Amino acid sequence: MKRLMHLNIICLFIFTVSCNLKSYAQIPDAVKTSFKAKYPDEKPDNWEIDDHGNYEFHFKKNGEKMRADFLKTGKWIETEISIDKDELPKAIKKVIKEKFDDEDITEVEKVMHHSKGLFYDVEFKKKGKNKDVMFKTDGSIIH
């Protein structure tokens, strides 16, 4: 009985790994090439296609959790780095205290975007769907 259970676990593992390898092969070459050009020393931990059809690569660089998004043509969209709320610029902390002080922060990301440049995405806990607010470094809110 134990052998059968171990065999099932091994088969499940092999199936999972082979599915992931097959899935990676389905990523357009332009996307893989762009990722490798932008992050030559990194290998994605995993990837997915988001609701807009963009390719999201999840990886760690220097111990930081990162996500890089690309169009199917290979064009880079943005890279997000998960950070602690204590790492936010002072100007953003001030605006949060003034306008969102009673709301809990669930996630903070430092974002480099192809057209918006550097900004910070702060997610606040809300009933139903959480609320994302994007801030420029100076504390101004991006609408």
WOLINCOR-V20540 format. One record per residue. RES is the residue in three letters. SS is DSSP state (H for helix, E for strand, C for the rest). PSI is psi in whole degrees, -180 to 180 (NA if undefined). NEAR is the number of other C-alpha atoms within 10 Angstrom. Layout:
BEGIN
RES,SS,PSI,NEAR + RES,SS,PSI,NEAR
END
This chain:
BEGIN
MET,C,-43,6 + LYS,H,-38,7 + ARG,H,-41,8 + LEU,H,-41,9 + MET,H,-43,10 + HIS,H,-40,11 + LEU,H,-41,12 + ASN,H,-42,12 + ILE,H,-43,12 + ILE,H,-43,12 + CYS,H,-43,12 + LEU,H,-43,12 + PHE,H,-48,12 + ILE,H,-42,12 + PHE,H,-45,12 + THR,H,-46,12 + VAL,H,-44,12 + SER,H,-35,12 + CYS,H,-42,12 + ASN,H,-41,14 + LEU,H,-43,11 + LYS,H,-42,11 + SER,H,-42,12 + TYR,H,-35,14 + ALA,H,-21,11 + GLN,C,-9,9 + ILE,C,133,15 + PRO,C,142,14 + ASP,H,-38,13 + ALA,H,-37,15 + VAL,H,-46,21 + LYS,H,-42,17 + THR,H,-43,13 + SER,H,-42,17 + PHE,H,-47,21 + LYS,H,-36,14 + ALA,H,-39,10 + LYS,H,-36,11 + TYR,C,71,14 + PRO,C,-27,10 + ASP,C,5,8 + GLU,C,149,13 + LYS,C,130,14 + PRO,C,137,17 + ASP,C,-41,9 + ASN,E,174,12 + TRP,E,163,18 + GLU,E,166,15 + ILE,E,125,15 + ASP,C,-178,10 + ASP,C,-17,7 + HIS,C,3,7 + GLY,C,11,11 + ASN,C,153,19 + TYR,E,125,25 + GLU,E,122,21 + PHE,E,127,20 + HIS,E,131,18 + PHE,E,172,19 + LYS,E,138,14 + LYS,E,124,13 + ASN,C,38,7 + GLY,C,-2,7 + GLU,E,135,11 + LYS,E,127,14 + MET,E,158,20 + ARG,E,128,21 + ALA,E,133,23 + ASP,E,139,24 + PHE,E,145,22 + LEU,C,163,18 + LYS,C,-17,17 + THR,C,-11,13 + GLY,C,-8,18 + LYS,C,131,15 + TRP,E,135,19 + ILE,E,-57,17 + GLU,E,164,18 + THR,E,131,20 + GLU,E,139,21 + ILE,E,124,20 + SER,E,128,16 + ILE,C,167,16 + ASP,C,148,11 + LYS,H,-24,15 + ASP,H,-18,9 + GLU,H,-3,11 + LEU,C,147,19 + PRO,C,151,15 + LYS,H,-40,13 + ALA,H,-38,14 + ILE,H,-42,21 + LYS,H,-39,16 + LYS,H,-46,14 + VAL,H,-40,16 + ILE,H,-44,18 + LYS,H,-40,11 + GLU,H,-41,10 + LYS,H,-22,9 + PHE,C,23,13 + ASP,C,-32,12 + ASP,C,4,10 + GLU,C,142,13 + ASP,C,137,11 + ILE,E,128,18 + THR,E,-25,14 + GLU,E,145,16 + VAL,E,132,23 + GLU,E,140,23 + LYS,E,126,22 + VAL,E,132,22 + MET,E,120,17 + HIS,E,146,16 + HIS,C,-30,12 + SER,C,-30,8 + LYS,C,-14,12 + GLY,E,-147,10 + LEU,E,130,16 + PHE,E,171,21 + TYR,E,132,26 + ASP,E,116,20 + VAL,E,126,21 + GLU,E,125,18 + PHE,E,141,19 + LYS,C,128,15 + LYS,C,153,13 + LYS,C,138,7 + GLY,C,-99,6 + LYS,C,134,8 + ASN,C,158,13 + LYS,E,126,13 + ASP,E,134,17 + VAL,E,129,15 + MET,E,132,20 + PHE,E,140,24 + LYS,C,166,17 + THR,C,-31,16 + ASP,C,0,12 + GLY,C,-9,19 + SER,C,146,13 + ILE,E,135,15 + ILE,E,125,12 + HIS,C,NA,6
END
